Amino acid sequence: MDKNLTSQLKGKKILVTGGAGFIGSNICEFLIEHGLERLGDIPHSVADINKARIRLGYNPQYNLRDGLTKAIKWYYNNLQ
């Protein structure tokens, strides 16, 4: 993750809705790994996207780290 972005987010309250779902839980994990905690953190998840792959033909366009970095930058730049 961009160190400048991490330092800009440090100390801010971050609300992640749907924290129990696949994307939300991984965003929470990603933020916690970088010291960016939120109230009500969900420390562990057993989320699995295999059912979406099989039933819906879901195929992610980004790996988790790149996708989260891109999403966090977009939210930071567009929701101020």
C-alpha positions as CSV (number, residue, x, y, z in Angstrom):
1,M,0.0,0.0,0.0
2,D,1.1,3.5,-0.7
3,K,2.9,4.7,2.5
4,N,1.6,8.3,1.8
5,L,-2.0,7.0,1.8
6,T,-1.4,5.0,4.9
7,S,-0.1,8.0,6.8
8,Q,-3.0,10.2,5.5
9,L,-5.5,7.6,6.8
10,K,-3.7,7.0,10.1
11,G,-5.8,8.1,13.1
12,K,-9.0,8.5,11.0
13,K,-12.1,6.6,11.7
14,I,-12.9,4.3,8.8
15,L,-16.4,2.8,8.4
16,V,-16.5,-0.4,6.4
17,T,-20.1,-1.5,5.8
18,G,-20.6,-5.2,5.2
19,G,-17.6,-6.1,7.2
20,A,-18.8,-9.7,7.6
21,G,-18.9,-10.2,3.8
22,F,-16.0,-11.2,1.5
23,I,-14.9,-7.7,0.4
24,G,-15.7,-5.9,3.7
25,S,-13.9,-8.5,5.8
26,N,-10.8,-8.4,3.5
27,I,-10.8,-4.6,3.6
28,C,-10.9,-4.7,7.4
29,E,-8.1,-7.2,7.5
30,F,-6.1,-5.1,5.0
31,L,-6.6,-1.9,7.1
32,I,-5.7,-3.7,10.4
33,E,-2.5,-5.0,8.8
34,H,-1.5,-1.4,8.1
35,G,-2.5,-0.2,11.6
36,L,-5.8,1.4,10.4
37,E,-8.4,-0.1,12.7
38,R,-12.1,0.7,12.9
39,L,-14.7,0.3,15.6
40,G,-16.3,-3.1,15.5
41,D,-13.5,-4.8,13.7
42,I,-14.1,-8.4,12.7
43,P,-10.8,-10.1,13.3
44,H,-11.4,-13.4,11.4
45,S,-13.5,-14.5,8.5
46,V,-14.1,-17.8,6.7
47,A,-15.3,-16.1,3.5
48,D,-14.9,-18.1,0.3
49,I,-15.7,-17.0,-3.2
50,N,-15.7,-20.5,-4.7
51,K,-19.5,-20.7,-4.8
52,A,-19.6,-17.4,-6.8
53,R,-16.9,-18.8,-9.2
54,I,-18.9,-21.9,-9.8
55,R,-22.5,-20.6,-9.8
56,L,-22.0,-17.1,-11.3
57,G,-18.8,-17.6,-13.3
58,Y,-17.2,-14.9,-11.1
59,N,-13.5,-14.2,-12.0
60,P,-11.9,-11.3,-10.1
61,Q,-10.1,-8.8,-12.3
62,Y,-7.6,-7.9,-9.6
63,N,-5.8,-9.8,-6.9
64,L,-6.9,-8.9,-3.4
65,R,-4.0,-6.5,-2.5
66,D,-4.2,-4.6,-5.8
67,G,-8.0,-4.4,-5.7
68,L,-8.1,-3.1,-2.2
69,T,-5.4,-0.6,-2.8
70,K,-7.3,0.7,-5.9
71,A,-10.6,0.8,-4.0
72,I,-9.2,2.6,-0.9
73,K,-7.5,5.2,-3.1
74,W,-10.8,5.7,-5.0
75,Y,-12.8,6.1,-1.8
76,Y,-10.2,8.4,-0.3
77,N,-10.1,10.6,-3.4
78,N,-13.9,10.6,-4.1
79,L,-15.6,10.6,-0.7
80,Q,-14.0,13.5,1.2
